[in-house]
Amino acid sequence: MMDLSSLTAISPIDGRYRKQVQHLDEYFSEYALIKYRVLVEVEYLLFLSQKKMVDLSDKTAKELFRIKEEFSMEDALEIKSIEHTTNHDVKAVEYFIKEKLRTIGEADVLEWVHFGLTSQDINNTAIPLSWKHALEFEYFPALLNLNSELRLLAGEWKDVPMLARTHGQPASPTRLGKEIMVFVERIENAVEQALYIPVSAKFGGATGNFNAHHVAFPKKDWIGFAGEFVEDILGLQRLQFTTQIEHYDNLAASFDSLKRINNILVDFCRDVWTYISMDYFKQKTKEGEVGSSAMPHKVNPIDFENAEGNLGLANALLEHLSAKLPVSRLQRDLTDSTVLRNVGVPFAHIVIAFRSIEKGLDKLVLNNEKLEADLEENWAVVAEAIQTILRREAYPAPYEALKGLTRGKQKIDKKAIHSFVDSLDVSAAVKKELKAVTPHNYTGVHPDY
């Protein structure tokens, strides 16, 4: 059997693209899952002490802080070794913490570790917490940085007129910067919606009713206790009515919000790809690179293609996650556990896509000559302007007159448009106004940015 390397990894996430996403280990690896489980178990025991349920010595508290703050790969391997015996991953974490406390002579507090809890009280807080951190420290900063780059390009290209195309056909001219701002605004709106989605957790004992907690301490307000722990200590939203597991509706909503943002970026990649194919953009070349094994002239838009492919993979996985996770038989089945281990995979594909888009944007070189030539070749697009001014002047049937001139004709150039204007029964001032309209200046208005 071959050792795992970038060449032997089955998934390109852990192979070809490893260097781009290896920092995501901190949130989505087996090591990360164990680390977050340990974090929740330690914080729970410390909170029990804070609420005077258990008396922890300074030495014990110091050791607990050390366990969570200095958690290492060696610690994770020790827990995996314990799991070989327990055949239960969360129980292995409990035994690991107990052994650490036993080592410093604190055997009297051991049974307060994992007190009254089921494994899903740990998993359904650890995984949402890792997801929350990944969004806050990785996803949103990377996306907003990408959107800032788009905004800068929109400003750079603010005054560049461009032929618009609807249904693939020449349409009323626009400005390139404004077309980039369309995506900036879409992303901003989608991010705002995504930020409203709470990251929620389940914390309530075996079937969500604090059965064990309540029978041991019937006078204790366990609902208030759990709410304070989950919300104030962990920074998550505690769901009030659950089975053994979280119902994952908010997590599914979060996945769906990422899917929508991915779709916006797919749309952007396809537009830029098309502009490159239309020669509106050239691409910077790098010494030694080739675009084709057979055609030396090619400079392919590979970064936008790579991004589109990775965004598509991410969406396929996010679709399954958001459809599957909220569905569980009765008070729980185990299908969520298998699926949840894969939430980092679409996240990694998204990160790769972000970087591909940024790389592609950095290669773009505006081809003003082609943009101007396309405008000059399509004087028919000023027909809308002419007929609208004629409507203002109460000229009879202006739309029909322009339709007769322009629709389906092989060539409508400046000369043809000006000849048409000269034939109109309007004042010289209006004719001058009509002739002043060109494909290059007929670009409308939009909010400043």
C-alpha positions in Angstrom: 0.0 0.0 0.0 1.4 3.4 -1.0 1.9 6.1 1.6 -0.5 9.1 1.4 0.9 12.0 -0.6 -0.3 14.6 -3.0 0.1 12.0 -5.8 -1.6 9.1 -4.0 -4.6 11.0 -2.4 -7.9 9.9 -3.8 -9.5 13.3 -3.4 -7.9 16.3 -5.2 -8.7 18.3 -2.1 -6.0 16.3 -0.2 -3.9 15.9 -3.3 -3.6 18.4 -6.2 -5.1 21.3 -4.2 -3.7 20.4 -0.8 -1.4 23.5 -0.5 -4.4 25.8 -1.2 -6.6 24.4 1.5 -4.4 22.8 4.1 -5.2 25.5 6.6 -8.8 24.2 6.7 -7.4 21.3 8.8 -8.2 23.5 11.8 -11.9 23.2 11.2 -12.8 20.1 9.2 -10.2 17.4 9.7 -10.6 14.4 12.0 -8.1 16.2 14.2 -10.3 19.3 14.2 -13.4 17.4 15.1 -11.6 15.8 18.1 -10.2 19.2 19.1 -13.6 20.8 19.1 -15.1 17.9 21.1 -12.4 18.3 23.7 -13.1 22.0 23.8 -16.8 21.5 24.4 -16.2 18.8 27.1 -13.7 21.1 28.9 -15.9 24.2 28.7 -18.9 22.2 30.1 -16.9 21.0 33.1 -15.6 24.5 33.8 -19.2 25.8 33.5 -20.4 23.2 36.0 -17.8 24.6 38.3 -18.8 28.2 37.6 -22.4 27.3 38.5 -21.2 25.6 41.8 -22.2 22.1 40.6 -18.7 20.8 41.1 -15.8 22.2 43.1 -12.7 22.3 40.9 -9.3 23.1 42.4 -7.1 25.7 40.8 -4.8 22.9 39.7 -7.7 21.2 38.0 -8.9 24.3 36.3 -5.4 25.1 35.1 -5.0 21.6 33.7 -8.4 21.9 31.9 -7.3 25.2 30.3 -4.1 23.6 29.3 -5.9 20.7 27.6 -8.1 22.9 25.5 -5.5 25.6 24.7 -2.6 23.4 24.0 -4.4 20.5 22.3 -2.0 18.8 19.9 -1.8 16.2 17.3 -0.3 13.9 19.9 -3.4 14.4 22.0 -5.6 13.5 19.1 -3.6 10.4 18.4 -3.9 9.4 22.0 -7.7 9.8 21.8 -7.8 7.7 18.5 -5.8 5.0 20.4 -8.4 5.0 23.1 -11.1 4.8 20.5 -9.6 1.5 19.2 -10.8 0.0 22.5 -14.0 1.9 23.1 -15.2 1.8 19.5 -16.9 5.1 20.3 -15.2 8.4 19.4 -16.9 10.7 21.9 -16.4 8.2 24.8 -12.7 8.2 23.9 -12.6 12.0 24.4 -14.3 11.6 27.8 -11.7 8.9 28.9 -8.9 11.1 27.6 -9.9 14.0 29.8 -10.5 11.8 32.8 -7.0 10.3 32.4 -5.4 13.7 32.3 -7.2 14.7 35.5 -6.3 11.4 37.1 -2.7 12.0 36.3 -2.6 15.2 38.4 -4.4 13.4 41.2 -7.9 14.8 40.7 -9.9 11.5 40.7 -12.7 13.0 42.8 -14.0 15.1 39.9 -13.7 12.5 37.1 -17.4 11.6 37.0 -18.4 15.2 36.3 -16.7 14.9 32.9 -19.6 14.4 30.4 -22.1 14.5 33.3 -25.6 13.7 32.1 -24.6 14.1 28.4 -25.0 12.0 25.3 -22.5 12.0 22.5 -24.7 14.3 20.4 -24.6 17.0 23.0 -20.9 17.1 22.1 -21.1 16.6 18.4 -24.0 18.9 17.9 -22.1 21.7 19.6 -18.6 20.9 18.3 -19.5 20.7 14.6 -21.6 23.9 14.6 -18.8 25.7 16.5 -16.2 24.6 13.9 -18.6 25.6 11.1 -19.2 29.0 12.7 -15.4 29.6 13.1 -14.7 28.5 9.5 -17.3 31.0 8.2 -16.1 33.8 10.4 -12.3 33.3 10.0 -12.1 31.9 6.5 -15.2 32.1 4.3 -16.6 35.6 4.8 -13.2 37.3 4.9 -12.2 35.5 1.7 -15.5 36.3 -0.1 -15.5 39.9 1.0 -11.9 40.3 -0.1 -12.8 38.9 -3.5 -15.8 41.2 -3.7 -13.5 44.2 -2.8 -11.3 43.2 -5.8 -14.4 43.2 -8.0 -15.4 46.7 -6.7 -11.9 48.0 -7.5 -12.1 46.7 -11.0 -15.6 48.2 -11.4 -14.1 51.6 -10.4 -11.2 51.1 -12.8 -13.6 50.3 -15.7 -16.3 52.7 -14.6 -16.2 54.9 -17.8 -15.6 52.1 -20.3 -18.6 51.9 -22.7 -19.5 48.4 -23.8 -22.1 46.8 -26.1 -24.7 45.0 -24.0 -26.1 41.7 -25.2 -29.5 40.3 -24.3 -30.4 36.9 -25.7 -26.9 37.0 -27.2 -28.0 39.9 -29.4 -26.7 43.5 -29.5 -28.6 45.6 -27.0 -28.6 49.1 -25.5 -25.0 49.9 -24.5 -23.8 49.8 -20.9 -20.5 50.4 -19.1 -18.2 47.6 -18.1 -17.8 48.9 -14.5 -21.5 48.9 -14.0 -21.7 45.3 -15.2 -19.1 44.3 -12.6 -21.1 46.2 -10.0 -24.1 44.0 -10.7 -22.1 41.1 -9.2 -20.7 43.2 -6.3 -24.3 44.1 -5.3 -25.5 40.5 -5.7 -22.7 39.2 -3.5 -23.3 41.9 -0.9 -27.0 41.1 -0.7 -26.3 37.4 -0.5 -23.7 37.8 2.3 -26.2 40.0 4.3 -28.8 37.2 4.1 -26.2 34.5 5.0 -25.2 36.5 8.1 -28.8 36.4 9.4 -28.8 32.6 9.6 -28.0 31.5 13.2 -25.6 28.7 13.9 -27.5 26.5 16.2 -26.8 23.6 18.5 -28.5 20.8 20.4 -27.7 20.4 24.0 -30.2 18.5 26.1 -29.3 15.0 27.0 -30.1 11.6 25.4 -33.4 12.6 23.7 -33.4 16.3 24.3 -35.3 16.4 27.6 -32.5 16.6 30.2 -33.7 13.3 31.6 -30.5 12.4 33.4 -29.8 15.9 34.6 -33.3 16.3 35.9 -33.4 13.0 37.8 -30.1 13.8 39.5 -30.9 17.4 40.4 -34.7 17.9 39.9 -34.6 21.5 41.3 -32.0 22.7 39.0 -33.0 24.9 36.0 -31.3 22.8 33.4 -33.0 24.6 30.5 -31.6 28.0 31.6 -28.3 26.3 32.4 -28.0 24.9 28.9 -29.1 28.0 27.2 -26.5 30.1 29.1 -23.7 27.5 28.3 -24.5 27.2 24.6 -25.2 30.8 24.0 -22.9 32.7 26.3 -19.9 30.3 26.5 -19.9 28.7 23.1 -21.6 31.6 21.2 -24.2 29.4 19.5 -28.0 29.4 19.5 -29.5 26.6 21.6 -32.5 24.9 20.0 -35.2 24.4 22.6 -37.0 21.3 21.3 -34.9 18.6 19.8 -34.6 14.8 19.6 -31.2 13.2 20.3 -29.8 15.3 17.5 -30.1 18.8 16.2 -32.6 19.1 13.4 -30.1 20.9 11.2 -32.6 23.2 9.6 -30.3 26.3 10.2 -27.2 24.4 9.0 -29.1 23.5 5.9 -30.1 27.1 5.4 -26.4 28.0 5.8 -25.5 25.5 3.1 -28.2 26.9 0.8 -26.9 30.4 1.3 -23.5 29.3 0.2 -25.0 27.6 -2.8 -26.7 30.8 -3.9 -23.5 32.7 -3.6 -21.7 30.0 -5.6 -24.4 30.4 -8.3 -23.7 34.2 -8.4 -20.0 33.4 -8.9 -20.7 30.8 -11.6 -22.7 33.4 -13.4 -19.8 35.8 -13.1 -17.2 33.2 -14.3 -19.4 32.5 -17.4 -19.7 36.2 -18.2 -16.0 36.8 -17.9 -15.3 33.7 -19.9 -17.6 35.0 -22.6 -16.0 38.4 -22.6 -12.6 36.7 -23.1 -14.0 34.7 -26.0 -15.3 38.0 -27.5 -11.8 39.4 -27.2 -12.9 42.1 -24.8 -10.2 40.9 -22.5 -6.7 39.7 -23.2 -4.9 37.6 -20.6 -1.4 38.1 -19.2 0.9 35.2 -20.0 3.5 33.6 -17.9 6.8 32.4 -19.1 6.9 28.7 -19.8 3.1 28.2 -19.7 1.2 26.6 -22.6 -2.5 26.8 -23.4 -2.7 23.7 -25.5 -0.6 20.7 -26.3 -1.3 21.2 -30.0 -2.2 24.8 -30.5 0.6 27.2 -29.5 -1.4 30.4 -29.9 -4.0 29.6 -27.2 -4.3 31.4 -23.8 -7.2 29.7 -22.2 -9.5 31.2 -19.5 -8.6 28.2 -17.3 -8.9 30.0 -13.9 -12.6 30.9 -14.5 -13.2 27.4 -15.8 -11.5 25.9 -12.7 -13.6 28.1 -10.5 -16.8 27.1 -12.2 -16.0 23.4 -11.9 -15.1 23.7 -8.2 -18.2 25.8 -7.4 -20.3 23.1 -9.2 -18.8 20.4 -7.1 -19.4 22.4 -4.0 -23.0 23.0 -4.9 -23.7 19.3 -5.6 -22.4 18.4 -2.1 -24.1 21.3 -0.4 -27.4 20.2 -2.1 -27.1 16.7 -0.6 -26.1 18.0 2.8 -29.0 20.5 3.0 -31.5 17.9 1.7 -30.3 15.0 3.9 -29.4 16.4 7.3 -32.9 17.7 8.3 -34.3 14.2 7.8 -33.9 11.6 10.5 -35.9 8.6 11.6 -37.8 9.2 14.8 -35.5 10.4 17.6 -32.4 9.8 15.5 -30.6 7.6 13.1 -26.9 7.6 12.3 -27.0 8.9 8.8 -26.2 12.5 9.9 -22.9 11.4 11.5 -21.6 10.0 8.2 -22.7 13.0 6.2 -21.5 15.7 8.7 -17.9 14.4 8.3 -18.0 15.8 4.8 -18.9 19.4 5.4 -15.4 20.5 4.8 -15.2 19.1 1.3 -17.6 21.7 -0.4 -16.0 24.4 1.8 -12.6 23.5 0.4 -13.9 23.5 -3.2 -15.3 27.0 -2.6 -12.0 28.3 -1.2 -10.2 26.9 -4.3 -12.8 28.6 -6.5 -12.2 32.0 -4.8 -8.5 31.7 -5.4 -9.0 30.7 -9.0 -11.2 33.7 -9.7 -8.7 36.1 -8.0 -5.9 34.6 -10.1 -8.0 34.9 -13.3 -8.9 38.5 -12.5 -5.2 39.4 -12.1 -4.6 38.2 -15.6 -7.2 40.3 -17.3 -6.1 43.1 -19.7 -8.8 45.3 -21.1 -8.9 45.4 -25.0 -10.4 48.8 -25.5 -10.0 48.6 -29.3 -12.3 45.5 -29.5 -14.9 47.1 -27.2 -15.0 50.3 -29.3 -15.1 48.3 -32.6 -18.1 46.3 -31.4 -19.9 49.5 -30.5 -19.1 51.1 -33.9 -20.3 48.0 -35.7 -23.7 48.2 -34.0 -25.3 51.6 -34.6 -28.7 49.9 -34.7 -28.7 50.0 -30.9 -29.3 53.7 -30.9 -32.7 53.1 -32.5 -34.2 52.9 -29.0 -32.9 56.3 -28.2 -34.2 57.8 -31.4 -37.7 56.4 -31.1 -37.9 57.5 -27.4 -37.0 61.1 -28.3 -39.5 61.0 -31.1 -42.1 59.8 -28.7 -41.3 62.8 -26.6 -41.9 65.0 -29.6 -45.2 63.3 -30.4 -43.9 62.0 -33.7 -46.3 59.5 -35.2 -45.5 55.7 -34.8 -41.7 56.2 -34.1 -41.2 52.6 -33.0 -42.6 51.2 -36.2 -40.5 53.6 -38.2 -37.3 52.5 -36.5 -38.4 48.8 -36.7 -38.7 49.1 -40.5 -35.2 50.7 -40.7 -33.3 48.3 -38.4 -34.9 44.9 -37.8 -33.2 42.1 -39.6 -31.1 44.4 -41.8 -27.6 43.3 -42.7 -25.8 46.6 -42.0 -27.0 49.6 -40.0 -24.1 52.1 -39.7 -23.7 55.7 -38.7 -24.5 56.8 -42.2 -27.8 54.9 -42.4 -28.9 56.2 -39.0 -28.1 59.8 -39.9 -29.8 59.5 -43.3 -32.9 58.3 -41.4 -32.7 61.2 -39.1 -32.4 63.6 -42.0 -35.6 62.2 -43.5 -37.7 62.9 -40.4 -40.2 65.7 -40.2 -38.8 67.3 -37.0 -37.0 70.5 -36.2 -33.3 71.0 -36.9 -32.7 71.1 -33.1 -34.2 67.7 -32.6 -32.2 66.3 -35.6 -29.1 67.6 -34.0 -30.0 66.0 -30.7 -30.7 62.7 -32.4 -27.4 62.7 -34.3 -25.5 63.4 -31.1 -26.5 60.0 -29.8 -23.9 57.3 -30.6 -23.3 53.7 -29.4 -20.4 55.0 -27.4 -22.3 57.6 -25.4 -25.7 56.0 -25.2 -24.9 54.3 -21.9 -27.6 55.6 -19.5 -27.1 56.4 -15.8 -26.6 54.3 -12.7 -25.9 55.1 -9.0 -22.4 56.3 -8.2 -20.0 53.8 -6.7 
